[in-house]
Amino acid sequence: MAGEDDSRYRPATRLVTGGRSGSFSRDVVNPPIWRASTHLYADCADLRARKSSNEDGSFFYGRRGAPTQWALCDALTALEPGAAGTVLYPSGLAALAGSLLAVLRSGDVLLVADNAYDPTRSTAMGLLKTFGIEHRFFDPLDLEAYEAAFCERTRAVMLEVPGSLTMEVCDIPALARIARAKGAVSLVDNTWATALGFAALGHGCDIAITALTKHVGGHSDVMMGAASAGKRWYRRLRLGAQQLGHVVSPDDAALVLRGLRTMGVRLERQSASALAIAEWLASRKEVAHVLSPMLSGTPGHALWQRDFTGGCGLFSFVLKGRDDAVRCRLVDRLELFGIGYSWGGFESLALPFDVEPVRSKMPWPKPGWGVEDRHAIRLSIGLEDTHDLIADLANGFAALNEG
Ligand SMILES: *Cc1c(COP(=O)(O)O)cnc(C)c1O
């Protein structure tokens, strides 16, 4: 498998070599876009043999993929040390929900990090609940409370690092170790760093989930998700995805694969730019807190330095006092930052967000903060010139101060 061939290379090289050793992509740099619902068999014996094998890389029917999707799976597997395979899903959320459904059964309890992506929380509170799966939220920064939250029926733990919107870095090796000792599966949403910046399975997690829509696609033109795992859980994920009928289009897979090839340089550039902008924001009198583990002196920075090999352009900041209308004046004045969901594309985005509705255990404002310091903005830093982005933000602050 491509993943094994590539393991002697460093991650940046694997971004380029991954998924290119399949027999269909030997004669061209990129695998052909193989649009097919129907694959043809040589004869009846061939038909029967393929039906019973259900192996990766073997034609059966379009729903089990074709060389374009397999090339992307192989490239992602090559990037994740410890992975036996990768399953693709039509969105990041489908990867999260599909993985949880593959792991959990009626009567199980799922522990969900309180700072998980809001739709992940909704899936736990909605769909999973209707299937008889219970959930408990926990503060991933409080190891004692986390350990105490396990019960006999706890089957899985849903982690995310850094936490959505508020960017806390939790101690993944410790959380995963406790989960394993308790006999629970640990899943982690690794969309922020991707496998390039954080080796999720290498740090003890069982299933690594990435919204490819963000950094891997990288161009705001495609939606997809992936889950990678070692042999045992990979089999379960793949079977679950097959039974749910998940399949991604070869055109989308080619777009994501194209994005993957340049992800290393994009993330490097976006991280550097984000750090410069975070430092600039930290020096503004209107800003109470910059929430970025890449910024030295912030909570989570030490864990980020210990466990991560990279960052990205996504971080948040909190205004000092003020109200929502003032926050909107700032955001509305921005020209280079679009207002919109998603992130990880080549273009910068800004998003005002409120934390209270999406937390059950972690207080907001955080302990020790001013009670008025609650109005937050998330920035996704793109590939524009850093100075232009800072000048744009300075205009935003001018608008904020006009009132
Ligand atoms: C966007 C996002 C997802 C979901 O990805 P989609 O492709 O939009 O479904 C999952 N996790 C995190 C942290 C995200 O930001």
The ligand as an SDF file (V2000), in Angstrom:
LIG
                    3D

 15 15  0  0  0  0  0  0  0  0999 V2000
  -15.9760   22.6780    9.3510 C   0  0  0  0  0  0  0  0  0  0  0  0
  -15.6350   21.7090   10.4200 C   0  0  0  0  0  0  0  0  0  0  0  0
  -16.1260   20.4100   10.3910 C   0  0  0  0  0  0  0  0  0  0  0  0
  -17.1390   19.9360    9.3850 C   0  0  0  0  0  0  0  0  0  0  0  0
  -16.7170   19.9420    8.0700 O   0  0  0  0  0  0  0  0  0  0  0  0
  -17.7970   20.0970    6.8880 P   0  0  0  0  0  0  0  0  0  0  0  0
  -17.0680   19.6180    5.7050 O   0  0  0  0  0  0  0  0  0  0  0  0
  -18.1740   21.5370    6.8670 O   0  0  0  0  0  0  0  0  0  0  0  0
  -18.9710   19.2210    7.2270 O   0  0  0  0  0  0  0  0  0  0  0  0
  -15.7400   19.5530   11.3900 C   0  0  0  0  0  0  0  0  0  0  0  0
  -14.9200   19.9370   12.3660 N   0  0  0  0  0  0  0  0  0  0  0  0
  -14.4110   21.1760   12.4310 C   0  0  0  0  0  0  0  0  0  0  0  0
  -13.5010   21.5310   13.5360 C   0  0  0  0  0  0  0  0  0  0  0  0
  -14.7790   22.1180   11.4710 C   0  0  0  0  0  0  0  0  0  0  0  0
  -14.3270   23.3660   11.5610 O   0  0  0  0  0  0  0  0  0  0  0  0
  1  2  1  0
  2  3  1  0
  2 14  2  0
  3  4  1  0
  3 10  2  0
  4  5  1  0
  5  6  1  0
  6  7  2  0
  6  8  1  0
  6  9  1  0
 10 11  1  0
 11 12  2  0
 12 13  1  0
 12 14  1  0
 14 15  1  0
M  END
$$$$
